[in-house]
C-alpha cells in the first residue's frame, strides 16, 4: 500500500476561514452547497484552526471499491470550505465569521466560530478520497446510525477480490455460509461408490447397526461368512483401524525434520532433516524398526527440501535449495559419495550461459513409475524432467507465475501426465504427449492462496492438494478447467497475499473462489509456517478410505471423503516435554518473540501411513521452540495407553534408534522398578553424548506452557 499523502496547500493561499462559505455534511441529508456547479478540480485545502486535529488522507484504490474498517471517528463532524472567487459568494452573503448554513431540514448549522472544536475542514476532493479509503464508510455509517439514518453497506459480488501489496480486508465479519458444506454430498457419493473404501451392506445401514470389531473377528474365525462377504469384512476391519495419538516410539533428531515416507512395499522408511542428512530405516517389521544408513547432501542450502525413493527401493534422490539433486544407493554396504544430478544441464548453451538455468532451488522431486526419470518443481517457476540414463534434463516447462512447490506424476504406470502446484494458487496438468505449444492440458482452480503439496492417487484421475488458505482439496482430472477459459482469468485476484510463515489466517479472510472446480474441500487443520504435506491413505492398510495431512497445531488430521473428521493423531500430546533442553539447540528456536518464546511446540510437516499395517509415522518440527525434530511411530491401540510388549510405548531413542537415558529427566522403569534400557532390544548408548546433554540441561519449569502459543513471533 502506498504511503499516505497529506493535503497540499498552495503558497500564498491562506485566506481567513471566516470569509468562506461553509458546507456541512449531514449523513441523514445531503451535501448543502451555496453553488452546485463548482468544479471539484478547483477546490482548495482549507487550513484548520489550532484546536483542530491533524488528519492524513489517502488516495482511492484503483478498483474504486469501498471497504469496511474499524469504528472510532463517528463523533467527528467534517466540513469543507469553498473559495469566495470560485464559488461566487460575497462577504456580505457569508456574513463573515458568524455565517450559518441551513441544513436539509432548514435548521441552522453551528457557526464556524462556535464549532471549531472537533471539526476537520477539508475540500470536497479530500472527502471523496477519504470515502475511497478502506472502510471509511463505517465512519459515516456509525454517525448516521446515531441519528437514526442508515448507510447501504452491501458489497459488490467481487468486492475484496482485488489483489494489492500486503494483506487487504475483505469483510468485517466472516460469511460462514461461504465455507464448503460439511458433510459434503459429493464426498459421500464417492464413499458409496466403492472407489474410496467399503461400506456396510444396505440392510446393516438400514438397521443403523454398527458391527463391532470383535464380532467381525469372531464371525471370520468361525467361518460364518461367504468368501465375498469375508473379503468385505476384512476391508471393513482394516479401514477402521486408525492409529492412536499414543506414540510407540519417539525418534529424536537434533534438527528439524522436513519429510519422511514409507516405501511402496512398506519395507523401507526415510526421514529428511535440516542438518542435510537423510536417515534410512528397515521397516519390514513396522513395529520394530532397524537403523539402515545415513546419507548427506554435501552442498545444501538451508535444508533438504524433498526426497523420493525409486520404485525398486535401490536409490534415493534428495534435493536442497539448489539445482543439484543427490542420488544415493540405499544399500548399507555402499558408503561412497552420492551422484550429483545437475537439473540446470539442458545439454547445451543457453541464454544464461553454459550449464543452463543454474540460479534456482528445487522444492519438490518425484521418481517416475519406471524409475528412469525424476520430475522437479523449482524456484524459477518451472517444472524440469531429468533423464537419469543420459544425465541431463530433457524437458523444462515455464509452468507458473510463482514458485512451483509441488510436483508429481499422475499415473504410476505412465510418465506422460504431470501435476504441478504453485504459489500462484493453481494446479496445472501437463500431458507430455501433446506439448507442441508448451501449454498445459488443463488447470485446477479453487485455492485462494499458494499450494504447499500435491499428491496423486496413482490412478490417473484423482489428485489431492494442500493450500495456504488452510484447505485441502480433492480434484478429478475429468473436471479440470480448459486452458482457453483459464487464459481469461487472473488467479491473483482471489489471493490476500498473506505470509503464511509468520501470519495467522483468519476466517474473515476467506472468500469462496468463484471458479472452484474441486470435488471436496477439507477444513480444520492449519497450513502455516512451512509447506505442510497431505496424502491419500494406502489401499492395503486402509482400503483407500481416507485422506490425511499434517498440521501446524501438532496433529495429523485424518478425513473421510465427505470432509468429516475420521481421526486425529496428536503428536504434540505424545511428545510433550519428551527431551530436556539443550542450550546449543535452543539457539535455533523458530519463534523468538512473545511470552511463548522457547515453549515446547510441534508442527507436523509430513506423515506417512504404512501400506500394510495400521501405523502412521509423523515427521515434525518438535521441541523447545521447535528447534529440533522428531519422527514418531503411532499404531492402532484400541484406546490403550500402554501394552505388555517391549519396548514400552513412548520409548525415546536417538536417530540411530539407540536408547539414550538422557532423553529422560528420570529414566523409565518397568513394572518391577528396574530400568528398561537393557531390555529394549535397542543397541547401546553413547556416553559422550549423554555427558554433553547432562552438562547443558536447563530446567524446564521456567518455560511458559503452550497456552500462549499465539503470542510468539516467527523469524
KEZA-886202 format. One record per residue (C-alpha): residue number from 0; x negated, y negated, z negated. Coordinates in steps of 0.25 Angstrom, whole numbers. Layout:
  nr     u     v     w
 NUM     X     Y     Z
...
//
This chain:
  nr     u     v     w
   0     0     0     0
   1    -5   -13     4
   2    -9   -23    -8
   3     2   -33   -11
   4     2   -47    -4
   5     4   -59   -12
   6    13   -70    -7
   7     5   -81     1
   8     7   -96    -2
   9     3  -105     9
  10    -7  -116     5
  11    -1  -129     2
  12    13  -124     1
  13    17  -125   -13
  14    30  -133   -14
  15    37  -135   -26
  16    47  -124   -29
  17    58  -133   -33
  18    58  -139   -19
  19    62  -125   -13
  20    76  -119   -11
  21    77  -106   -19
  22    83   -93   -15
  23    86   -83   -25
  24    88   -68   -23
  25   101   -63   -29
  26   102   -47   -28
  27   117   -48   -28
  28   118   -58   -18
  29   109   -63    -6
  30    98   -72    -3
  31   103   -86    -4
  32    95   -96     5
  33    96  -110     8
  34    93  -107    22
  35    96   -93    28
  36    88   -95    41
  37    74   -97    34
  38    63   -90    42
  39    56   -79    32
  40    43   -81    38
  41    42   -96    33
  42    45   -92    19
  43    34   -97     9
  44    30   -91    -4
  45    35  -100   -16
  46    25  -100   -28
  47    31   -97   -41
  48    30  -105   -54
  49    21  -102   -65
  50    32   -93   -72
  51    34   -84   -60
  52    27   -71   -59
  53    18   -66   -48
  54    23   -56   -38
  55    16   -49   -27
  56    24   -46   -15
  57    21   -34    -5
  58    23   -32    10
  59    34   -23    14
  60    31    -9    19
  61    31    -6    33
  62    43     2    33
  63    51    -9    26
  64    58     0    17
  65    62    -3     3
  66    57     6    -9
  67    61     7   -23
  68    51     2   -35
  69    52     1   -50
  70    60   -10   -56
  71    54   -21   -64
  72    57   -34   -57
  73    73   -34   -58
  74    73   -46   -67
  75    65   -55   -57
  76    72   -66   -49
  77    66   -69   -36
  78    68   -81   -27
  79    61   -87   -15
  80    60  -101   -10
  81    61  -108     4
  82    53  -119     8
  83    60  -132    10
  84    56  -135    24
  85    58  -121    29
  86    72  -119    22
  87    77  -133    26
  88    81  -137    12
  89    79  -150     6
  90    74  -155    -8
  91    88  -160   -10
  92    94  -147    -7
  93    86  -139   -16
  94    87  -149   -28
  95    72  -148   -32
  96    68  -138   -43
  97    82  -137   -48
  98    89  -131   -35
  99    99  -120   -37
 100   103  -110   -27
 101   116  -103   -26
 102   117   -88   -26
 103   127   -79   -19
 104   138   -82   -29
 105   136   -97   -29
 106   129   -96   -43
 107   117  -105   -45
 108   103   -99   -46
 109    94  -103   -56
 110    85  -115   -53
 111    71  -113   -49
 112    66  -120   -62
 113    75  -112   -71
 114    72   -99   -65
 115    57  -100   -64
 116    54   -88   -73
 117    55   -74   -67
 118    57   -80   -53
 119    48   -76   -41
 120    49   -86   -30
 121    45   -79   -16
 122    48   -80    -2
 123    59   -72     6
 124    48   -65    13
 125    42   -60     0
 126    55   -56    -5
 127    56   -47     7
 128    42   -42     5
 129    46   -38    -9
 130    58   -31    -5
 131    50   -23     5
 132    40   -18    -6
 133    42    -4   -12
 134    54    -4   -21
 135    56   -19   -23
 136    71   -18   -20
 137    72   -12   -34
 138    69   -25   -40
 139    81   -31   -33
 140    89   -19   -36
 141    87   -20   -51
 142    90   -34   -51
 143   103   -32   -43
 144   108   -21   -52
 145   107   -30   -63
 146   116   -40   -57
 147   126   -29   -52
 148   120   -29   -38
 149   115   -17   -30
 150   104   -15   -20
 151   105    -4   -10
 152    93     6   -13
 153    95    16    -2
 154    83    20     5
 155    82    24    20
 156    81    39    22
 157    66    38    25
 158    62    27    15
 159    50    31     7
 160    44    40    18
 161    35    29    23
 162    20    32    21
 163    11    22    14
 164    -2    22     8
 165    -1    27    -6
 166    12    32   -13
 167    25    25   -10
 168    38    26   -17
 169    50    33   -11
 170    61    33   -21
 171    63    28   -35
 172    70    41   -38
 173    68    55   -33
 174    78    61   -24
 175    79    75   -29
 176    89    79   -19
 177    78    77    -8
 178    70    89   -15
 179    72   102    -8
 180    83   111   -13
 181    79   122   -23
 182    82   133   -21
 183    80   132    -6
 184    91   139     2
 185    82   141    14
 186    71   147     4
 187    82   156    -2
 188    85   161    12
 189    70   164    14
 190    70   172     1
 191    82   180     6
 192    76   182    20
 193    66   193    15
 194    54   185    20
 195    51   180     6
 196    53   192    -3
 197    64   201    -6
 198    78   199   -13
 199    87   207   -21
 200    98   215   -14
 201   111   208   -11
 202   118   216   -22
 203   108   213   -32
 204   108   198   -29
 205   124   198   -29
 206   124   204   -43
 207   113   193   -47
 208   105   204   -54
 209    90   203   -55
 210    83   217   -56
 211    72   217   -66
 212    58   221   -62
 213    59   233   -72
 214    72   238   -65
 215    65   237   -51
 216    53   245   -56
 217    62   256   -63
 218    70   258   -50
 219    58   259   -42
 220    51   269   -51
 221    63   277   -51
 222    65   277   -36
 223    79   272   -36
 224    77   263   -24
 225    77   266   -10
 226    64   263    -2
 227    69   249     3
 228    75   245   -10
 229    62   249   -17
 230    53   240    -8
 231    63   229   -10
 232    62   231   -25
 233    47   231   -25
 234    47   218   -17
 235    57   212   -27
 236    48   216   -39
 237    35   211   -32
 238    41   197   -29
 239    46   196   -43
 240    32   197   -50
 241    28   182   -51
 242    15   181   -59
 243    16   174   -72
 244     9   162   -78
 245     0   170   -88
 246   -13   172   -81
 247   -20   186   -81
 248   -34   179   -78
 249   -39   165   -78
 250   -51   163   -70
 251   -58   150   -73
 252   -67   142   -64
 253   -76   130   -67
 254   -70   123   -55
 255   -56   120   -50
 256   -50   132   -41
 257   -44   128   -28
 258   -39   140   -22
 259   -38   155   -23
 260   -32   166   -15
 261   -30   181   -15
 262   -33   189    -2
 263   -22   194     6
 264   -24   208     1
 265   -26   203   -14
 266   -40   209   -16
 267   -47   196   -16
 268   -46   182   -22
 269   -54   170   -21
 270   -54   156   -28
 271   -60   143   -24
 272   -65   133   -34
 273   -71   119   -33
 274   -85   124   -36
 275   -85   128   -22
 276   -84   143   -26
 277   -75   154   -21
 278   -73   166   -31
 279   -68   179   -25
 280   -62   190   -33
 281   -58   204   -31
 282   -43   205   -34
 283   -39   219   -29
 284   -34   221   -43
 285   -26   208   -44
 286   -26   209   -59
 287   -41   211   -61
 288   -50   203   -52
 289   -65   205   -50
 290   -74   194   -46
 291   -80   195   -32
 292   -89   184   -28
 293   -90   169   -27
 294   -94   161   -14
 295   -98   146   -13
 296   -95   134    -4
 297  -109   129    -2
 298  -106   115     3
 299   -92   112    -3
 300   -85    98    -5
 301   -76    97   -18
 302   -70   111   -18
 303   -67   123   -10
 304   -54   119    -3
 305   -50   133     2
 306   -53   147     5
 307   -48   158    14
 308   -51   173    14
 309   -52   181    27
 310   -41   192    29
 311   -51   203    27
 312   -56   197    14
 313   -70   197    19
 314   -73   182    20
 315   -69   169    12
 316   -68   156    19
 317   -68   144     9
 318   -69   129    12
 319   -72   115     6
 320   -70   101    10
 321   -80   103    21
 322   -79   108    35
 323   -86   121    31
 324   -79   134    27
 325   -87   144    20
 326   -85   159    24
 327   -90   169    13
 328   -89   184    13
 329   -81   190     1
 330   -90   202     0
 331   -97   200   -14
 332  -109   207    -8
 333  -111   195     1
 334  -117   183    -6
 335  -122   175     5
 336  -118   161     9
 337  -105   159    15
 338  -104   156    30
 339  -101   141    33
 340   -90   139    44
 341   -90   124    49
 342   -76   121    53
 343   -81   108    60
 344   -88   116    70
 345   -80   116    82
 346   -91   122    91
 347   -96   109    97
 348   -98    94    96
 349   -86    85    92
 350   -83    70    90
 351   -89    71    76
 352  -102    77    80
 353  -107    91    81
 354  -100   101    71
 355   -86    95    73
 356   -77    89    62
 357   -87    90    51
 358   -81    80    41
 359   -69    87    35
 360   -66    96    24
 361   -58   109    24
 362   -45   110    15
 363   -39   124    19
 364   -44   136    27
 365   -38   150    31
 366   -42   162    38
 367   -34   167    49
 368   -27   181    49
 369   -38   187    57
 370   -50   181    49
 371   -56   175    61
 372   -52   160    59
 373   -51   150    48
 374   -42   138    48
 375   -45   126    40
 376   -38   113    37
 377   -47   101    35
 378   -48    87    30
 379   -49    81    45
 380   -35    84    47
 381   -38    97    55
 382   -36   112    56
 383   -48   120    60
 384   -49   134    65
 385   -62   141    63
 386   -67   154    70
 387   -75   162    61
 388   -82   170    72
 389   -86   158    81
 390   -89   150    68
 391   -82   137    73
 392   -69   130    73
 393   -61   134    85
 394   -49   124    82
 395   -47   110    76
 396   -33   105    75
 397   -32    90    71
 398   -20    94    64
 399   -15    84    54
 400   -15    69    49
 401   -22    73    36
 402   -30    84    29
 403   -26    98    32
 404   -25   104    18
 405   -20   118    22
 406   -20   127    34
 407   -16   142    36
 408   -13   152    47
 409     2   154    50
 410     0   169    52
 411    -9   179    46
 412    -9   187    59
 413   -12   175    69
 414   -21   164    69
 415   -13   155    78
 416    -4   148    68
 417   -10   138    59
 418    -3   129    48
 419   -10   116    43
 420    -5   108    31
 421   -10    93    29
 422    -9    81    20
 423    -1    75    32
 424    11    83    25
 425    13    92    37
 426    10   107    40
 427     7   110    55
 428     8   122    63
 429    -3   126    73
 430    -2   136    84
 431   -16   138    90
 432   -10   145   102
 433    -3   132   107
 434   -12   121   103
 435   -15   115   116
 436   -10   101   112
 437   -17   103    98
 438    -3   101    91
 439     4   108    80
 440    15   118    83
 441    23   112    72
 442    24   105    59
 443    30   107    45
 444    34    94    39
 445    41    93    25
 446    30    90    15
 447    29    75    12
 448    14    76     6
 449     2    83    11
 450     1    98    12
 451    -8   106     2
 452    -7   120     7
 453    -1   128    18
 454     1   144    17
 455     7   153    28
 456    15   165    24
 457     7   172    35
 458    20   176    44
 459    18   164    54
 460    31   158    48
 461    31   153    34
 462    22   142    29
 463    20   136    14
 464    15   123    11
 465    12   115    -2
 466    12   100    -1
 467     8    88   -10
 468    23    84   -10
 469    24    95   -21
 470    31   104   -12
 471    28   118    -6
 472    36   121     7
 473    39   133    15
 474    39   132    31
 475    44   140    42
 476    36   140    55
 477    49   140    63
 478    53   127    57
 479    41   118    59
 480    43   105    65
 481    39   103    80
 482    27    95    84
 483    36    86    92
 484    44    82    80
 485    33    81    71
 486    26    71    80
 487    37    61    78
 488    36    61    62
 489    26    55    53
 490    23    64    42
 491    16    53    34
 492    30    46    32
 493    34    56    21
 494    22    56    12
 495    19    48     0
 496     4    49     1
 497     2    52   -14
 498   -11    58   -19
 499    -8    72   -24
 500   -21    73   -31
 501   -18    62   -41
 502    -3    58   -40
 503     9    65   -44
 504    20    68   -34
 505    34    63   -39
 506    48    68   -35
 507    50    53   -32
 508    40    54   -20
 509    48    66   -14
 510    56    63    -1
 511    61    75     7
 512    54    76    21
 513    64    73    32
 514    57    83    41
 515    55    94    31
 516    55   108    39
 517    51   117    27
 518    59   128    23
 519    58   128     7
 520    51   117    -2
 521    46   122   -15
 522    44   111   -27
 523    39   112   -41
 524    24   114   -40
 525    14   102   -39
 526     5   100   -28
 527    -5    90   -34
 528   -20    87   -36
 529   -24    98   -25
 530   -20   106   -13
 531   -11   116   -20
 532    -8   129   -13
 533     4   137   -10
 534     7   151    -5
 535    17   162    -1
 536    17   173   -10
 537    12   186    -5
 538    20   197     1
 539    14   209    -7
 540    16   204   -21
 541    28   194   -20
 542    35   199    -7
 543    32   185    -1
 544    43   179   -11
 545    37   166   -16
 546    28   154   -12
 547    19   149   -23
 548    10   137   -25
 549     0   131   -35
 550     3   118   -43
 551    -3   106   -49
 552     4   109   -62
 553    -4   122   -64
 554     6   133   -59
 555     9   142   -48
 556    23   140   -43
 557    30   152   -36
 558    42   148   -28
 559    53   157   -22
 560    56   153    -7
 561    69   146   -12
 562    60   136   -19
 563    63   140   -33
 564    52   143   -43
 565    49   158   -44
 566    38   157   -54
 567    27   149   -59
 568    13   153   -64
 569     8   143   -74
 570    -7   143   -72
 571    -9   131   -81
 572    -2   138   -93
 573   -10   151   -90
 574   -24   144   -90
 575   -21   132  -100
 576   -34   130  -108
 577   -40   143  -103
 578   -54   138  -104
 579   -62   128  -113
 580   -66   114  -108
 581   -79   113  -101
 582   -85    98  -100
 583   -92   101   -87
 584   -79   106   -80
 585   -71    95   -87
 586   -79    84   -80
 587   -72    89   -67
 588   -58    87   -72
 589   -48    84   -61
 590   -39    74   -70
 591   -48    64   -77
 592   -38    54   -82
 593   -25    53   -91
 594   -22    60  -104
 595   -23    73   -98
 596   -37    72   -94
 597   -44    85   -95
 598   -32    93   -99
 599   -30   107   -94
 600   -23   107   -81
 601   -20   117   -70
 602   -18   115   -55
 603   -15   127   -47
 604   -21   125   -34
 605   -19   139   -28
 606   -12   152   -31
 607   -13   166   -24
 608    -3   177   -26
 609    -9   191   -25
 610    -4   198   -13
 611    -1   212   -20
 612     1   208   -35
 613     9   198   -43
 614    -3   190   -46
 615    -6   175   -44
 616   -20   169   -44
 617   -19   154   -46
 618   -31   145   -44
 619   -31   132   -51
 620   -38   119   -55
 621   -37   122   -70
 622   -43   118   -83
 623   -46   105   -91
 624   -43    94   -81
 625   -42   104   -70
 626   -57   104   -70
 627   -58   119   -68
 628   -51   131   -61
 629   -44   144   -63
 630   -39   156   -56
 631   -28   162   -64
 632   -22   176   -61
 633    -7   177   -64
 634     0   190   -63
 635    15   195   -65
 636    16   198   -80
 637    31   198   -82
 638    30   187   -92
 639    20   194  -101
 640     9   185  -108
 641    -1   196  -109
 642    -3   210  -105
 643   -11   222  -111
 644   -21   223   -99
 645   -35   218   -99
 646   -39   207   -97
 647   -29   200  -105
 648   -20   189   -98
 649   -26   176   -97
 650   -40   181   -97
 651   -50   169   -93
 652   -62   172   -84
 653   -72   164   -76
 654   -73   164   -61
 655   -80   178   -61
 656   -69   184   -69
 657   -79   185   -81
 658   -73   184   -95
 659   -78   171  -102
 660   -75   169  -116
 661   -78   154  -115
 662   -65   152  -107
 663   -58   155  -120
 664   -58   146  -132
 665   -56   159  -140
 666   -60   172  -134
 667   -48   180  -131
 668   -44   192  -139
 669   -38   205  -136
 670   -27   212  -145
 671   -38   217  -155
 672   -45   204  -157
 673   -56   207  -148
 674   -62   198  -137
 675   -57   202  -123
 676   -70   198  -116
 677   -76   212  -115
 678   -62   219  -111
 679   -58   210  -100
 680   -65   218   -89
 681   -71   205   -84
 682   -86   204   -83
 683   -95   197   -94
 684   -97   183   -98
 685  -107   172   -95
 686  -114   167  -108
 687  -120   155  -102
 688  -106   150   -96
 689   -99   153  -110
 690  -110   145  -117
 691  -109   133  -108
 692   -94   133  -109
 693   -94   134  -124
 694  -104   123  -126
 695   -95   114  -117
 696   -82   117  -122
 697   -73   106  -127
 698   -61   106  -136
 699   -48   107  -128
 700   -40   102  -140
 701   -42    87  -136
 702   -36    89  -122
 703   -23    83  -119
 704   -13    94  -114
 705    -7    95  -101
 706     5    87  -105
 707    -2    74  -100
 708    -6    80   -87
 709     1    69   -79
 710    -8    58   -85
 711   -21    63   -78
 712   -27    56   -66
 713   -34    64   -55
 714   -47    61   -49
//
